[in-house]
Amino acid sequence: MIRGTTPILEFELPISASSLVDGYVVLAQHNTVLVEKRLTDCDKEDKILYVRLDQEDTLKLDDRYRTEIQIRAKTIEGEIIASDIYTVETGRILKDGVI
């Protein structure tokens, strides 16, 4: 993921995305959550969850560190689930700020 861009993160779930009723996707660095997206802000299709980040979101990330990503959610049945923590490189940009 590169700072200052607008990526769409795509997650393949082990269950139907429509069975998720609440939750969030978080991006963190150094054990600090920097970006939180509620599931209501995400798109769902079959077993895929799509999370769109804007420039402001990715500009919060520090390109000197890797970014951790995790999903936590509640299903219709009341089960609370969490994904593994995924770690991605954080790419730098030459000029900071929103375009």
Backbone hydrogen bonds in HBPLUS format (Angstrom, degrees):
<---DONOR---> <-ACCEPTOR-->    atom                        ^
c    i                          cat <-CA-CA->   ^        H-A-AA   ^      H-
h    n   atom  resd res      DA  || num        DHA   H-A  angle D-A-AA Bond
n    s   type  num  typ     dist DA aas  dist angle  dist       angle   num
A0091-GLY N   A0001-MET O   2.63 MM  90  5.88 168.0  1.64 149.6 153.1     1
A0003-ARG N   A0091-GLY O   3.03 MM  88  5.95 175.0  2.03 144.3 142.6     2
A0053-LEU N   A0007-PRO O   2.94 MM  46  5.61 173.4  1.94 176.6 178.2     3
A0009-LEU N   A0051-VAL O   2.71 MM  42  4.97 157.3  1.76 155.2 150.3     4
A0051-VAL N   A0009-LEU O   2.82 MM  42  4.97 160.4  1.85 147.4 153.3     5
A0011-PHE N   A0049-LEU O   2.89 MM  38  5.14 161.0  1.93 151.0 157.2     6
A0049-LEU N   A0011-PHE O   2.90 MM  38  5.14 158.5  1.95 147.1 154.3     7
A0013-LEU N   A0047-LYS O   2.64 MM  34  5.07 175.4  1.64 162.6 164.1     8
A0019-SER N   A0016-SER O   3.03 MM   3  5.56 161.2  2.07 114.3 120.3     9
A0017-ALA N   A0046-ASP O   2.74 MM  29  5.90 164.8  1.76 153.6 158.6    10
A0020-LEU N   A0017-ALA O   3.17 MM   3  5.66 166.2  2.19 114.8 118.3    11
A0076-ILE N   A0019-SER O   2.82 MM  57  5.51 131.7  2.06 152.7 163.8    12
A0021-VAL N   A0074-LYS O   2.84 MM  53  5.85 162.2  1.87 160.5 166.6    13
A0074-LYS N   A0022-ASP O   2.80 MM  52  5.20 157.4  1.85 144.8 144.7    14
A0039-LEU N   A0023-GLY O   3.03 MM  16  5.47 152.6  2.11 131.4 128.2    15
A0024-TYR N   A0072-ARG O   2.85 MM  48  5.66 155.3  1.91 162.7 171.0    16
A0072-ARG N   A0024-TYR O   3.02 MM  48  5.66 164.3  2.05 164.9 169.7    17
A0025-VAL N   A0037-LYS O   2.82 MM  12  5.20 152.8  1.89 146.5 155.6    18
A0037-LYS N   A0025-VAL O   2.88 MM  12  5.20 166.1  1.89 155.3 160.1    19
A0026-VAL N   A0070-GLN O   2.93 MM  44  5.54 163.9  1.96 160.0 163.8    20
A0070-GLN N   A0026-VAL O   3.10 MM  44  5.54 151.9  2.18 147.5 155.1    21
A0027-LEU N   A0035-VAL O   2.88 MM   8  5.08 155.0  1.95 147.3 151.2    22
A0034-LEU N   A0027-LEU O   2.83 MM   7  5.87 161.3  1.87 153.7 160.0    23
A0035-VAL N   A0027-LEU O   3.22 MM   8  5.08 160.8  2.26 142.9 143.9    24
A0028-ALA N   A0068-GLU O   2.84 MM  40  5.12 156.5  1.90 142.9 150.3    25
A0068-GLU N   A0028-ALA O   2.87 MM  40  5.12 176.6  1.87 158.6 158.9    26
A0029-GLN N   A0032-THR O   3.10 MM   3  5.48 152.0  2.18 147.2 147.9    27
A0032-THR N   A0029-GLN O   3.03 MM   3  5.48 150.4  2.12 113.0 121.8    28
A0041-ASP N   A0038-ARG O   2.88 MM   3  5.39 155.2  1.94 113.1 121.2    29
A0042-CYS N   A0039-LEU O   3.03 MM   3  5.00 161.9  2.06 105.1 110.4    30
A0043-ASP N   A0050-TYR O   3.01 MM   7  5.00 154.1  2.08 141.0 147.0    31
A0050-TYR N   A0043-ASP O   2.78 MM   7  5.00 171.5  1.79 156.2 157.9    32
A0045-GLU N   A0048-ILE O   2.95 MM   3  5.18 159.1  1.99 152.3 155.0    33
A0048-ILE N   A0045-GLU O   2.79 MM   3  5.18 155.1  1.85 131.3 139.7    34
A0057-ASP N   A0054-ASP O   3.05 MM   3  5.30 120.9  2.42 101.7 116.0    35
A0058-THR N   A0054-ASP O   3.19 MM   4  6.61 164.0  2.21 160.2 162.0    36
A0059-LEU N   A0055-GLN O   2.86 MM   4  5.96 144.9  1.99 151.7 162.0    37
A0060-LYS N   A0057-ASP O   3.17 MM   3  5.57 153.6  2.24 107.2 115.1    38
A0061-LEU N   A0058-THR O   3.22 MM   3  5.50 156.2  2.28 104.8 111.8    39
A0065-TYR N   A0062-ASP O   3.14 MM   3  5.90 170.5  2.15 124.4 126.9    40
A0067-THR N   A0088-VAL O   2.84 MM  21  5.33 160.6  1.88 159.5 162.6    41
A0088-VAL N   A0067-THR O   2.86 MM  21  5.33 160.8  1.90 152.2 158.0    42
A0069-ILE N   A0086-TYR O   2.72 MM  17  5.08 148.5  1.82 147.7 156.7    43
A0086-TYR N   A0069-ILE O   2.88 MM  17  5.08 163.6  1.90 156.5 154.9    44
A0083-SER N   A0071-ILE O   2.87 MM  12  5.32 156.7  1.93 153.8 158.7    45
A0073-ALA N   A0081-ILE O   2.94 MM   8  5.38 160.8  1.98 145.5 150.2    46
A0081-ILE N   A0073-ALA O   2.81 MM   8  5.38 163.0  1.84 154.8 160.8    47
A0075-THR N   A0079-GLU O   2.84 MM   4  5.26 157.8  1.89 149.2 156.8    48
A0078-GLY N   A0075-THR O   2.86 MM   3  5.15 160.9  1.89 112.1 118.4    49
